Amino acid sequence: MNKVKIVTALISIVLILSLATPVFAGPPPDNPGKGPPEVGKVVFIHYKKGMAPVKPEGKPDKGPKKQDEPYSYSGIHWLDLFTPVTVNYLISYSGQRGNGVSLLDTMNGVTAAFETWEDDPRSSIVFDWAGWTDSLPNTYDGYNVVGWGDLSEYPGAIAVTVVWYLLGTGWILDCDTVLNNESSLMWTQADIGNSDPDTEVIEGPGYDVDIQNIMTHESGHWLQLNDLYEEAGIEQTMYGYASDGELKKRSLEGGDEAGIQYIYPQRGKKG
């Protein structure tokens, strides 16, 4: 067996063991030091503008090579032994959908959002839609799922992304996104043709939210880019607040691109 196969086999064993266990605070008391790998959890909450319970702290990092492009990276990542890094995801058809949208709208918005990051020419990441599932998101089960759900425990939230990862390595094990199905949110998958999303907005009587717009932001969390809250990051896709009717998060800006290129560079081009 060559070295690559040995490394691959060892990694597979670690991941299988970790996915088969719940979150542990420490090794079992009757077997100290021999417990299963511990799992960490990160929760990203995307609030309406002005609806966060407290002002988040922290300033965005700068891009590689001292570029003045704001982004912030958590340090967690998908296993990148091979290039390109490929992440499979499922879309849930279970549960109450957001107001006014269909399963087709959901599929179109979610897949387009992931493709926006995948299409960056100077990075190496592939998001592969693996089909539909009846599983609901926000469940640690080894499947990466996007779907609709009740987010009433997070007042003012539009979407929540939850990431489970292997402590000690930072390898992501499971990533889910829940889109808020609250009836006060008027969801859409807006057809703007070839228009620039940075200059277009949805005009409606309620609080309008676009699937592709929100999911492009949430997809950035799948890459482990953090929310930005300073003025320097207000035009970035990873800006942490959503505004009524916005579409501008559909397209990446300089900081977003600098972030993905730093985390998942083309082989041998990390800044």
C-alpha positions in Angstrom: 0.0 0.0 0.0 1.5 3.3 -1.0 1.8 6.4 1.3 -1.3 8.2 -0.2 -3.5 5.2 0.3 -2.2 4.7 3.9 -2.9 8.4 4.7 -6.3 8.2 3.1 -7.3 5.1 5.0 -6.2 6.7 8.3 -8.2 9.8 7.7 -11.3 7.8 6.7 -11.1 5.8 10.0 -10.9 9.1 12.0 -13.8 10.6 10.2 -16.0 7.5 10.6 -15.2 7.3 14.3 -16.1 10.9 14.8 -19.3 10.8 12.8 -20.5 7.8 14.8 -20.4 9.7 18.1 -22.2 12.6 19.7 -20.5 15.7 21.2 -18.4 14.8 24.1 -17.1 17.1 26.9 -14.3 14.7 27.7 -13.2 11.1 27.6 -15.3 8.5 29.5 -14.3 8.5 33.2 -13.6 4.7 33.2 -11.4 4.9 30.2 -9.3 8.1 30.5 -7.6 9.3 27.4 -9.3 6.7 25.2 -12.5 8.4 24.4 -13.7 9.1 20.8 -12.6 12.3 19.0 -14.2 15.4 20.4 -16.4 17.5 18.2 -16.7 21.3 18.3 -19.6 23.4 17.1 -19.9 26.9 15.6 -23.2 28.7 15.0 -23.5 31.6 12.6 -26.6 33.8 12.9 -27.6 36.1 10.0 -29.7 38.9 11.4 -31.9 41.6 9.9 -30.3 45.0 9.9 -30.7 46.4 13.4 -32.1 43.2 14.9 -29.1 41.6 16.5 -29.5 41.4 20.3 -26.1 43.0 20.9 -23.5 44.6 18.7 -21.1 41.9 17.7 -17.4 42.4 18.6 -14.3 42.1 16.5 -12.8 43.6 13.4 -12.3 41.9 10.1 -8.9 40.5 9.2 -6.9 41.8 6.2 -6.4 39.7 3.1 -3.2 37.8 2.3 -0.1 39.8 1.3 -1.5 42.8 3.1 -4.3 43.5 0.6 -6.8 46.0 2.0 -9.7 43.6 1.4 -11.7 42.7 4.5 -12.4 39.2 5.5 -12.3 37.1 8.6 -11.4 33.4 8.7 -12.2 31.0 11.6 -9.4 28.6 11.0 -11.7 25.6 10.5 -11.8 24.0 7.1 -12.8 21.1 4.9 -10.2 18.3 4.6 -8.0 19.5 1.8 -5.7 16.6 1.2 -6.6 16.7 -2.5 -7.4 19.6 -4.9 -10.0 20.6 -5.7 -11.8 20.3 -2.3 -15.2 18.8 -2.9 -18.2 19.3 -0.6 -21.4 17.4 -1.2 -24.7 18.8 0.1 -28.4 17.9 0.2 -31.5 20.1 0.0 -34.3 19.2 2.4 -37.9 19.0 1.1 -39.3 18.5 4.6 -40.9 21.1 6.8 -42.8 24.3 6.1 -41.1 26.4 3.3 -40.7 30.1 3.4 -43.6 32.4 2.4 -44.1 32.5 -1.3 -41.4 30.1 -2.6 -41.4 26.6 -4.1 -39.0 23.7 -3.9 -37.8 24.7 -7.4 -37.1 28.2 -6.1 -35.2 26.7 -3.2 -33.1 24.5 -5.5 -32.3 27.3 -7.9 -31.4 29.8 -5.2 -29.2 27.3 -3.2 -27.3 25.8 -6.1 -26.7 29.3 -7.7 -25.3 30.5 -4.3 -22.8 27.7 -4.0 -21.8 28.1 -7.7 -20.9 31.7 -7.0 -18.1 30.7 -4.7 -17.1 27.7 -6.9 -16.8 29.9 -9.9 -14.0 32.0 -8.4 -11.1 31.3 -10.8 -8.2 31.7 -8.3 -9.5 29.2 -5.7 -10.2 25.5 -5.6 -13.5 24.4 -4.1 -16.3 22.4 -5.6 -19.9 22.3 -4.1 -21.7 19.2 -5.5 -25.5 19.0 -5.1 -26.2 15.4 -4.1 -30.0 15.6 -4.3 -33.0 15.8 -2.0 -33.4 14.6 1.5 -36.3 14.3 4.0 -33.8 15.1 6.9 -34.1 18.5 8.5 -31.1 20.7 8.8 -29.4 21.5 12.1 -28.8 17.8 12.9 -25.3 16.3 13.5 -25.6 13.3 11.3 -22.7 13.6 8.8 -24.9 15.0 6.0 -24.6 18.6 4.8 -28.1 19.9 4.5 -29.8 23.1 3.5 -33.5 23.5 4.3 -36.3 25.6 5.9 -37.1 25.7 9.6 -38.3 27.5 12.7 -35.7 30.0 14.0 -37.9 31.6 16.7 -35.2 30.9 19.2 -33.1 33.5 17.3 -35.4 36.6 17.1 -34.5 38.7 14.1 -32.6 36.0 12.4 -33.1 35.2 8.7 -30.8 32.2 8.5 -28.5 30.1 10.7 -25.6 28.0 9.7 -24.3 25.3 12.1 -20.9 23.7 11.7 -19.5 20.7 13.5 -15.8 20.0 13.3 -13.2 17.7 14.7 -11.2 19.3 17.6 -7.5 19.2 17.2 -7.6 19.1 13.4 -10.2 21.7 12.5 -11.7 19.4 9.9 -15.4 20.1 9.2 -17.6 17.0 9.7 -21.1 18.4 9.1 -22.5 21.7 7.9 -26.2 22.7 7.8 -28.1 25.9 7.0 -31.6 26.7 8.2 -33.6 29.3 6.3 -36.2 31.0 8.4 -39.8 30.1 7.4 -41.4 32.8 9.6 -44.5 34.1 7.8 -43.4 37.8 8.2 -40.5 37.2 5.8 -41.4 37.5 2.1 -39.1 35.1 0.4 -38.3 35.1 -3.3 -35.9 33.8 -5.9 -35.8 37.0 -7.9 -35.2 36.8 -11.7 -33.0 39.8 -12.5 -31.6 38.5 -15.8 -28.1 39.8 -16.5 -28.6 42.9 -14.3 -26.0 43.7 -11.7 -27.2 42.5 -8.3 -25.3 45.3 -6.6 -27.7 47.8 -8.2 -30.9 45.8 -8.0 -33.4 45.5 -5.1 -36.6 43.7 -4.5 -39.5 46.1 -4.0 -42.4 44.8 -2.0 -44.8 45.7 0.9 -43.2 43.3 3.4 -39.7 42.4 4.5 -38.3 40.9 1.3 -35.5 38.3 1.4 -34.0 36.5 -1.6 -32.9 32.9 -1.4 -29.8 33.2 -3.5 -28.8 36.5 -1.8 -29.0 34.9 1.7 -27.5 31.6 0.7 -24.5 33.1 -1.0 -23.7 34.7 2.4 -24.4 31.4 4.2 -22.2 29.5 1.7 -19.4 31.7 2.8 -19.9 30.3 6.4 -19.6 26.8 4.9 -16.1 27.9 3.8 -15.6 29.2 7.4 -15.5 32.9 6.6 -16.9 34.9 9.5 -19.4 37.7 9.5 -18.1 41.2 9.1 -19.6 44.1 11.1 -17.3 47.0 10.6 -18.0 49.7 8.0 -15.0 48.5 5.9 -17.0 45.3 5.2 -20.4 46.7 4.5 -20.3 46.0 0.8 -18.9 42.4 1.2 -21.1 39.3 0.8 -19.9 38.4 4.3 -21.3 41.5 5.9 -23.2 40.2 8.9 -26.6 42.0 8.4 -29.3 41.6 5.8 -31.3 44.6 4.5 -34.9 44.6 3.2 -34.9 43.7 -0.5 -31.2 43.4 -0.9 -29.7 41.3 -3.8 -26.0 42.5 -3.6 -24.8 39.5 -1.6 -25.3 37.4 -4.7 -22.0 38.6 -6.1 -18.6 38.4 -4.4 -16.5 41.4 -3.6 -12.8 41.8 -3.1 -12.7 40.6 0.5 -14.9 37.6 -0.2 -12.6 36.6 -3.0 -9.4 37.2 -0.9 -10.9 35.0 1.8 -11.7 32.0 -0.3 -8.4 32.3 -2.2 -6.5 32.2 1.1 -8.4 29.2 2.6 -8.7 27.1 -0.6 -6.0 28.4 -3.0 -5.2 26.7 -6.3 -2.4 24.2 -5.5 0.8 26.0 -4.6 -0.7 29.6 -4.7 -1.6 30.2 -1.0 -0.9 33.8 0.0 
